[in-house]
Amino acid sequence: MPAREPWPGLVLYHLFKWPVVAPTFWWYLRGRVEGFEYVPRRGAFVAVCNHASDFDPPLVSCALGRPVAYMAKAELFQVPVLATLIRWYGAFPVQRGTSDRQAIQAALTALRQGWATGIFLSGTRTPDGRVTEPKLGAALIAAKAQVPLLPVMLWGTQHIRPPGCRWPRSTPVTIRIAPPVAPPADTQREHLTQVTWDCCRILNQLHDQGR
């Protein structure tokens, strides 16, 4: 397994991060990152996150200092230039309405290429950013790839663009990173469930610390 993601993804990451994402996070959103020392500098891992905003994926990548691959709707990959760019940036296509098997295989491919791969533990956005019904997908992917899970908590992103708000607001955002969690030893449901709920508890404990 490669030690790092392919170089086109790394180049695009920095081209997008420094002029756009980093100024937005550090200045406009008054961003704060805690636990950066826990981020693996080399090797693949699963960043398991809570989710409250469409802005979460680039903010996680910015905070971790590494590109993070996420799933994206398959329609985006039908646009020639855009398809190439988002593939280089780590996105992998998932058909809406299909089984999770496609998403799992795409995530495993990204991990084999050396990417950090982002998975939202709740599977969708939650109004307050807390995780109440965690899905087993992140633990399953980590078990199959035998890579660690890195809990990454985002606090305050639900206020960036709340319902009815047209433009992103300047609201404080905090990202907390916990020490990596070992992957399940196998794909037995009881082991996946235990690790999933461990990650859920970690994320919610970090979230409850507030700003």
Secondary structure, 3 states (H helix, E strand, C coil): CCCCCCHHHHHHHHHHHHHHHHHHHHHHCCCEEECHHHCCCCCCEEEEECCCCCCHHHHHHHHHCCCEECEEEHHHHHCHHHHHHHHHCCCEEECCCCCHHHHHHHHHHHHHCCCEEEEECCCCCCCCCCCCCCCCHHHHHHHHHCCCEEEEEEECHHHCCCCCCCCCCCCCCEEEECCCECCCCCCCHHHHHHHHHHHHHHHHHHHCCCC
